[in-house]
Amino acid sequence: MEKERTFEENLVELENIVKELEAGNVDLDKAIERYSEAMKLAKACSDKLNSATEKVNQILKENGALEDFEIEE
């Protein structure tokens, strides 16, 4: 069973795919395959960022209960 990649691993692979596609040295079928993989990686990164954002937006009150945290502008 394949282990789940970290956010950083997904991001590096996504950057590699973008560079590969930008270089233009990939045939159409391979480009479509790599683009599809890139979209899956982008979604995985987005999901992890959203999850992390939700966790960061909660802080512990003095009594230990979770409280929503919002930045005041």
C-alpha positions as CSV (number, residue, x, y, z in Angstrom):
1,M,0.0,0.0,0.0
2,E,1.3,3.4,-1.0
3,K,1.8,5.9,1.9
4,E,0.1,9.2,1.7
5,R,2.5,12.0,0.5
6,T,3.0,15.1,2.6
7,F,1.9,18.5,1.4
8,E,5.5,19.4,0.6
9,E,6.0,16.2,-1.5
10,N,2.8,16.9,-3.4
11,L,3.9,20.5,-4.0
12,V,7.3,19.5,-5.3
13,E,5.8,17.0,-7.7
14,L,3.2,19.6,-8.8
15,E,6.1,22.0,-9.5
16,N,8.0,19.3,-11.4
17,I,4.9,18.6,-13.6
18,V,4.4,22.3,-14.3
19,K,8.0,22.7,-15.4
20,E,7.8,19.6,-17.6
21,L,4.6,20.8,-19.3
22,E,6.0,24.4,-19.7
23,A,9.1,22.9,-21.4
24,G,6.8,21.5,-24.1
25,N,8.9,18.3,-24.6
26,V,6.0,16.0,-23.8
27,D,3.7,14.4,-26.4
28,L,0.0,15.1,-26.2
29,D,-1.1,11.9,-24.5
30,K,1.6,12.2,-21.8
31,A,0.8,15.9,-21.4
32,I,-2.9,15.0,-20.7
33,E,-1.8,12.4,-18.3
34,R,0.6,14.7,-16.4
35,Y,-2.0,17.5,-16.4
36,S,-4.6,15.2,-14.8
37,E,-2.0,14.2,-12.2
38,A,-1.2,17.8,-11.6
39,M,-4.9,18.6,-11.0
40,K,-5.2,15.7,-8.4
41,L,-2.1,17.0,-6.7
42,A,-3.4,20.6,-6.7
43,K,-6.7,19.4,-5.1
44,A,-4.7,17.4,-2.5
45,C,-2.7,20.5,-1.6
46,S,-5.8,22.6,-1.4
47,D,-7.6,20.1,0.8
48,K,-4.6,20.0,3.2
49,L,-4.3,23.8,3.3
50,N,-8.0,24.1,4.1
51,S,-7.8,21.5,6.8
52,A,-4.7,23.3,8.3
53,T,-6.6,26.6,8.1
54,E,-9.5,25.2,10.0
55,K,-7.2,23.9,12.7
56,V,-5.3,27.2,13.0
57,N,-8.5,29.1,13.2
58,Q,-9.4,27.4,16.5
59,I,-7.5,28.3,19.7
60,L,-7.9,27.0,23.2
61,K,-9.7,29.2,25.7
62,E,-8.2,29.2,29.2
63,N,-10.7,26.6,30.3
64,G,-9.6,24.3,27.4
65,A,-12.7,24.7,25.2
66,L,-12.1,25.4,21.5
67,E,-12.9,28.9,20.3
68,D,-13.1,30.2,16.7
69,F,-10.2,32.6,16.0
70,E,-10.6,35.4,13.6
71,I,-8.1,38.1,12.6
72,E,-9.3,41.6,13.2
73,E,-8.5,44.0,10.4
